[in-house]
C-alpha cells in the first residue's frame, strides 16, 4: 500500500455516502423486522418459531452498518463546525437531534413497551392511556451515561442512536479545533504510509474487548461509536487521506474478512462472548472491533470515485459546490 499523490483538498459532496447512509437506514427496517424471528435477541415480540440464521445474517451487517453511520456523522460535523463554529454547531445539533429525541421519547417509545407488556401477559388489559404515565415514571441513573434516566418501563428504544449522536456532538464541539489541528499534522504520514489508516482498529478492539459489547447497541460498546465519529471528523475530506483510503481499501477489506471469520468460533461457542472474561470471549470482542474498522475503511475507499473538476468560464478548474451532510 504505497503512497498515492492526490489533491490537497476535496470539497465536493460525497453522494455515495448519502446513498450508503440511506441504504443503512432502510436496512434497519428489515433488520428490526427480522429480530422477530431471532432466538437470541430480547425483542418486543417474538414469532413462535425462530431461527439462528437471522443472527448469522445480522452479524454481517452490525459489524459495519452503525459504525458507518457514526463515521459519516463525524465527516459532516467537521464541515458543519467549519461553517457555523462550535457554538453554532452545538445549537444546530440540539435543534435537529434534541427536539426530535424528546418528541420520539414521549410519543413513539411508549408503544413498543406497551406491546411487550401485553405480549408477556395476554390477560393484562392495561390501556395505552393508563400505561403512558407508568412509562414516564423515571429515576436518575448517571452510571449509565448518556442514558441517564431509568424506569421500570422507560427506555429510549430505537432512539439510542440519536441519544449517542447528540451526546457525542456536544462532547466534540469544545475540542473540535484542537482535534482538527492534530489531524492535519498526521496527514503527511498517511500520505507516505496508507497502512497507518489501519491503526484505529487497535483502540476499537481494545474498547470492545475491555468494556464489553452491548447487545442493545447493535453489538458494539457505546464508546466505540464515539471513536468512529472522531475518526470521521479527524479524517474528513482531506484529498490526500481520501487517496490513501482508496489505496488501502482492498487490503483492509480482506483483513476485515479474516478478522471477522476469526470471531466465528467465539460466537458459535456461546459462553457469553459479549461480556465474559474468558480468553476466547475477550479475543472474540477484540477481533470484532478490529474487523469493523477494516470494513468501514474498505467501504470508504471502494465507494470513493472522485469526480473530475470541470472547467470554468476562464478555463480554470472549478470544484463541486460545498454542501451539508457527508463528504
N, C-alpha and C positions, 0 to 999 in steps of 0.2 A: 504494500500500500504506500507507494511513493507519493511525494507531494505533487499537487497539480496547480498550475497557475490559474488564477481566477480573478474576476473583477473585484475591486476593493469594497464594493457595496452592492446590495441588491434590494431595491426599494419597492419592487412591484408586489402586488398582492399575490399570494400563492394560492391559486384557485384549487390546486389539487388537495391542499389541506382543508379547504372549505368542504370539498366533496367528501373527503375521508371522514371529517367530523360529522357530516350529515349521515353518512352510512353507519357510523358507530351508533349514533343516536337512534336511527331506525332499527339497527340490530338489537339494541337494548330492549325494544318492544318484544321482539321474538325471543330474546334471551329470558326475559321475565315470564313470558308465557310458557316457555319450556320448563321452568322451575316447578310448575305444577306436576310434572312427571318425573322429577328428580327425587331419588330416595334419600339424598344427603342433606338437602337444604331445608331449613325451618321456614318454609314459605307459608303465606297466609292460608292457602287452601291447597289440598293435595288430591290428585287422582287416586282412585282405589288401586290401580296398577301403576307401578313406577318402573323405570329402567335406568341402569347405571350408564347407558350410552349417552344420556343427556349430560352427565357430569364430565365424561371424557371429551365430548364435543365442546362443552363450555370452557374447558381448560385451554383450548387453543385460542379462545377469544379473550379471556380475562387476563392472560399474560401480557397483552399489549394494548387492548382497547381503551380501558380507563386511563392507563398511563399516557397514552397518546393524547387524550383529551386534556389532561393537565399540562402536558408539554406544549400543546398548541395554545393553551391559555397563557402560558408563560411567554410565548412568542408575541401574542397580541398585547400582553401587558407592557412589554418593552416599548412598543411603538405608542401605546396609549400614554404612558408616563412621559415619553419624549414630547408629545404634543400638549398634554394637559398639566404636566408637573405632578409630583407625588400627591399633593393635596387634592388637585382636581381628579386624579385617578381614584383616590380613596372615596371621594364623594360620588363619582360615577359608579363605582362598584357597589356602594351602599344602595344607590337607587336601582341599579339594574339587577342586583342579586338580592339585596336585603329586603326590599319591598315584596318581590315575588316569593321569597322564602317565608316571610310572615304570613302572606296570604295562603300559600300552599299548606303550611303547617296547620293553620286554623280551618281550612276548608277541605283540603284533599286528604291529608294524612289520617284523620279520624276514621274514614270509611273502611280502609283495609283492616284496621284493628277491630272495628265493629264486626266485620265479616268473619274475622278469625274467631272472635268470641262466639258468634252464632254457630260456626262450623264445629267448634270444640264441644258445644253442648246444644244440640238441636232443641232441647226443651227450654232453653233460655229465650225468653220473648222480650228482652230489653229493646226498647225502641231506639232508633238512632238519636232522636232528640234527648232521650234520657242518658244515653251513653256519652254524648259530646262533652258535658261538664266533667265526667269521670276521666275522659281523655286529657283534659286540660288541668287536671289535678297534678301538679308537679312540685318538685323539690330541687334545690341546687345540688349539682354533682360536679364540682370543679375538677375532680380527679379524672374525669372522662373528657377533658378539654379536647376539642372545642364543643363537644356535645354536653353543655353544662347544665342542662335540665333533664330530669329523670322523673318517671312516674310509673305506676302500675301498668297503665295502658299507653302512656305517651311515647312517641317516637317521631323522628324526622323521616323515617322510611326511605323512600327512593330519593328524597331531597338531601341525603347525606353529601352528595356531590356538591350541591350548592353551599352547604354549610362549610365544607372544607375549602372550596374555591374562594368564598368570601373571606374566610379567616386567613388563608394564605395570602390573598391580595392585600389585606390590611397589614399583615406582617411584612410583606415585601416593600410597601410604599416607602417607609422611612429609611431603608437601606439600599434602595434601588440604585442611587448614584454610585455608591461605593462598589456594589456588585457589578455594575456595567463597566466601571473603570478597571476592576480586576479582570473581568472577562476580556477586555481589549488587550491586556498585557499577555494573555496566553495564546492569542490568535497566531502570532508568528510561529510558535512551537507547533500548533496544529497544522499550519501550512506545510511545515517540514516533515512532520510525522503524523499523518492522519490516524495512525493506530492509537494515538493518545485519546481519541474520541471514545475509546472503549473504557477509559478509566472510571466514568461514573457508575459502571456496573459494580465496582467494588463497594462503595458506600451503600448502594441499593441492596446488594447481597447482605451486607452487614446489618442494615436496618431490619430486613425481613428475618434474618437468622436470629438476631439478638432480641428484637422486640416482639417477634411473632407475627404471623399472618392473621388477618381478621376476615372471617367469612362474610361478615356483614358489609364489608367494603370491597367486594369483588376479589377477595383473596389476597389483597395487599395490605400491609400495615399502613395506617393513615399517613404516617410521616414519610413514607416512601413517595407518596404523591407530591409532597412538598418538594422533594428533591427533583422530581420530574419537572415541576413548574419552574424551579430555579434554573434547571438546565436549559429549558426553553427560553427563559428570559436572558440568560447569560450568552447563549449562542445565537440569539435572534438575528437572522437575516444578514449576517456578515457574508459577503460574497466568497471570501477565502474559506470560511468554515463550511459553507454550502458545497464548495468544490471538494473539500476534504471529505465531507459526508458522502458525496457521490462515489468517491474512490473507496471508501470504507464499507459501502452498503453490502456488497455481496459477501465479503469475508465475515462481516458482522451477522448477516442473516444465517450463514452456515454455522457460525459459532453458536448463535442463539438456538438453532435447531438441535445441536449436540447437547447444549446445556439443558434445554427443555426435555429432551429424551432422558437425560440423567435424573430428572425428577420422578420418572415413572415408577421405579421401584419403591420410593418412599411413599408416594400417594397410593399405590396399589396395596401396599402392606397395611395401610390404615395406621393404627397406633398414633393417631392424632398428630400428623405432620405439621399442623398449623401452629401448635403451641408446645409440643413436647420437647424435652431437653435431651432426648437420646441423640447420639451422634448422627444417626440416619436422618432424624427429623430436622436437626439443625442444618445438615448438608442439603437436604431437600429444599428448605426455605432459601438458603443461600443461592443454590442453582436457579431457582425460580426467579429470584430478584435479578440476577445477572442476565438470565435469558430475556427477561422483559426489556431491559435496556438495549440489548443487542437487536431485538426485533423492532423496537421503536426506531433505533438508529438506522436499521436497514430500510424500513419503510420510508423514512425521511429522504434517504439517498436515492432509493429506487424510483420514487414518485417525482423527484425533483428534475424537471426538464426545463431549464432556464430558457426564456424567450429571447430571441434576438432583438436588440434595440432597433427601433425604426428610425429612419432619417427624418429630421425635422425640416422646416421650411428653408433653413440656411444650410442644409446638408449635414447638420450635426446630429449625433445620436441623441435620441430622446428616450428616457426611461419610462416605463409604465407609471401611471399615476399612483400615488400613495393611497392607501385605504385602510379602513378598520379591519379588525379580525386577523386571522392567522396569516403569517407571511411565508 
